[in-house]
Each structure stands twice: as C-alpha cells, then as structure tokens.
Amino acid sequence: MPPEISILVPVYNEQDNVPPLAREIAAALKSELRQYELIFVDDGSTDATSQRIDEAHHADPRVRGVRHRRNAGQSAAFWTGLNTARGSIIGTLDGDLQNDPADLPRLLARLDEADFVCGVRLKRQDDWLRRVSSSVARQARRAALGVDFRDTGCFLRVFRRQAIAGVFPFHGWHRFLPVLAHGAGARVLEIPVNHRPRASGVSKYGVWNRLGRGIWDLLGLAWYQQRRLTPVEFTETPPPP
C-alpha cells in the first residue's frame, strides 16, 4: 500500500545535513497516523551525500534516495522527486536544516482548510542583504503578477498533489509554486514557520547570481498568468446517460 504523504528534500553536497534531517523528520512525524515516505533527491553531489542517504535508508526503510547523474538545479530535483513520489500529499523542505521539520505537523493539519500550505519565515536567519532582496522581490511579484505572497522562497510547504495538476515545470518554478497553484484555482494558505541558521555546508545560492534569472522568470510567469487557460463551466446536449 503506497504512503499517503511524500516528503521531498532536494540536496546537493549536504553530506553532514542528511543524517540529522532524516532523524528530525522521523521525530516530527512520529505521531502522524498516516504512512509517509521521505525522498532525498541527490542533485549530482560530489561529496558523500549519496552514501549518507543510503545509510539513512538502512536505518529507516521509509527513506528513499534518488540520484541525478549530473547537477541540474533545485527545480529539476524537485520535479524528479515529484514524479517519483507515491503520496497524494506532498511535503517539501530544503536540505540545509534551516527549515524546521517540527513545523510539518502544523502545516499538514491546515490542509483541512486549504489545498496548498506554505511557510513564512518571519524571523529569517539570513544576512541583511538577502532579507532586503526578498522584500524587493515580493514587491516585484505583486506588481508583475497581481498577487501577494509574503515568502515564496520558503521551501517548507505541504500540498495536495492535485493542487498543482497541469502546472508545467521550468527552471525556477519551485520559487513560484504558491503563485502557480493559486493561479490554477487552489486554495493557498500561508502560516509562520521557524527558520534556523545553517549549521554546516555552504549555501548554493546568492543574491546576485539569482537576480538576472529571477527577472526573466518573473516576466515569463507574468505572461503565462495572463495567457493561461482555466476551466470553463459547460453544459452538454444531450445530457450524458
């Protein structure tokens, strides 16, 4: 019987973070009555990340590992994980331990009132430049897309699989997933979550190396949101038997 919940964690050179993250997720979901699986998607790591995932699987069979043959980016890793996941409910976290797995039960509980629940990092443990850039990005999203989500960059999320049915993948799509789900008619809810300093490893993203790509993504998404088709109510003659 497949699990109802699939937790996806894209990782790249996070060998020191995989073991504690697997343990923390197991502890957070200990009281969850529904079956779950934890899928680490190794995006072509060059360190011992893949070995640590194998060790986590041997310690807990609910842990699965998927490995890219080359580094393809977080959006591609998320897409691979989504296509591998067996659950009807999807949860996502970053692999750097800055997202707190203890927040997962609160997010899952809110799926009674929403299709897509995303975290908002109210007390971000990032430097001032990244916090300011996120604020600027929020204003740009509001102006270009006509919707306002406080923290689309937070990867701590849970959602029903059908909430993103029909959403197509592209590089950077993981950052806009709440916007895309909302545009597809899903009920999207934001709730505050904990954010922790990075304990080990090195961040793979900076402000400046994402700026140009973010602008292109925003312009492309604005075009798509204006042109996307939404379901239209219809009648059928004669009525179906």
N, C-alpha and C positions, 0 to 999 in steps of 0.2 A: 504494500500500500504506500503510495507516494506521500511525502510530508506535505502538510498544508502550508508551511512557512519556509521560504528560502531566504537566507541571509547572504548577501553578496558582498565580498570585500576585494576590490582590485588592489594588487600590491606590486610594487617594483622596488627591488633592493630594500626589503624591510625584514631581513632575517631576524633581527632582535625583537621585532614587534609582533611577529606571527604567534609565538607560543603564548605570551601573556594575553593577547587579544582573543585567542581561541578559548582560553580559560575564563576570561571575563564574560564573553558572550554566553558560555555554558552556564556560568553562575547567574547571569541576568535572566536567562530563560528557564531556570531550574523549576520555577513554579508554573510555567506555561504548560497547560494541559494538552495543547495541540503539538503534533510532531513537527520537528523542524530539521533543516539541514543547513550547514554552514559551508559556503563555497568560496574558497580563495582562488582568485584568478591571477596567476603569476604572469605579469606582462613582460616576459623575456628577461627576468632578473639575471644579473651577472654574479650575484653573491650566493649564499646558501639558503635563500628564501624557499626554493622548491623543496630542499631537504627538510626544512623546518615544517613545511606543510605536510609532507609525508609522515613526519614524526607526530604531528598533531592528529593525523588520521588514525595512526596506530593507537594513540591514546584515547581517541573518541571517534568511533566509526561514522558519526554524523558529520564529520568534517570531510569535505571533498576538495580535491585540487584539480585545477585546470591550468595548463601552461601554454602560453603563446610561444611560437618558435622564434619570434622576434618582438622587439618592443614596438607597440602600436599606439600607445596612449591610453589614458583612463577611459575615454568614451568607448574605444574598441573593447577594452577589458570588461567594461560594464555590459556591453552588447553581447559579448561571448557568455558572460555569466548569466544574463537573462535568458539566452537561448538554451543554456544548459540546465537552468533551474527547473525543478519539478513542482514547486509550490504555486498555489493560486494567490498567495500573499507574498510580496517581495519586500525585503528589508535591505537597506544598504548602509555601509559605513566606510569611512576612509581607513586605510591600513596603517596609519601613523600613530594610533592610540589617542589622538586629540578628540575624536568623538567618543562619548562615554556610553558603552553598551548598557549601562544601568538605566538609560533612558528608553531603551527599546520597549519594555512592557507598557510604559505610558503612551508611547506612540501607537502601539498595537491596539490598546484599549480604545483609542479615539477613532478607530476605523468603524465603530458603530455609527458614527455621525458624519463620516467623510469617506471618500474613495482614495484620497492621497493625503498623507500627513507628513509634513516636513518640519525639521527642526529649525529654530532660530537661535543663533549664538549671541546672546545678549551681552555676555562678558567674554569677548574673544581674547584668547591668549596668543595674539599676533602682534607684530610691531605696528607702530602708528601709521606707517606708510600703507600697509595692507588694509588697515581699517578704513583709512581715508579713501583708498581706491575702491573699496567695496561700497562706500557711501556714494561715490561718484557714479559707479556702475548702476546702483539702484535708481538714481535719478535718470540716467540714460535709458534704462529699461522702461521706466514709467513714461518717458517722453516718446520713445520709439514704438512701444508695444501697447500702450494704453492700459496696462495692468500694473499693480504694485505688489510685489512680494518682497519682504524685508531681507531675505537671505537665501537667494537661490544657490549660492555657493556652498551651503551646508549640505554635505552628502549623507547626513543622518536622516533617513526617510523610511517610511513604510507605505505601501500602497497595494491596492488590488490590481492584479495583472491586467484586467480589462480596462483599468483607468488610462492605460497608455496604448490600448489596442489601436492600430492604424498610425501610430506616431513613427516616423521614419528616423533612422539613426544618421548622424553626421558627426564629424569631429567637433567636440564641444557641446554635444547635445545634453550630456549629463548635467551641465550647469543650468540649462533652461528647462529641465524636465517639469517643474511645477507649472511653468508658463504653458508648455505644450499640453500637459494634462488638463489644465483649466480651459485651454482653447478647444479641446476635444469634448468638453462638457462635463468633466469630472468635478466633483466637489473637493476643493483643496483647502486644507486647514494647516495653519502654522502654529506651533507651540514652542515655548522656550526650552532649550536644552543646555546641558553643561558643555563646556569646551575646555580642554586641558592643554597645557604646554606640551610640545613634542619632547618625549623622553630620550629617544635615540633615533639614529638615522638622519638623513638630510632631506629637506623639502625639495620636491622635484619641480615646484612652480615658483615663479617670481612675479612681481608686478609688471615689470617691463616686458618680459618675454611673452606675456599673455595679452598685452594691450592691443596690438595690431590685430591679432586673431579675434579678440573679443569684439572689436568694432565690426569686422567683416561678418562675424556670426550674428551680431545684433541686427545689422542691415538685412542680412539674408532672412532672418527669422521674422523681421517686420514685414517683409514682402510676403513670406509664406502665410503669416497670420491673416493678412488681408485677402489672400487668394485661396485659402484652404476651404474645402467643402465640408459642410456639416450636414448631418442627417436632416431630411425634409419629411414632414408628415405627408402621408398619401392615402388615397383610397383606391380600392381595386374593384373593377366591374368586369364580370360578375363577382360577387364575394366568393372567396375560396370555400370549398366544401368542408 
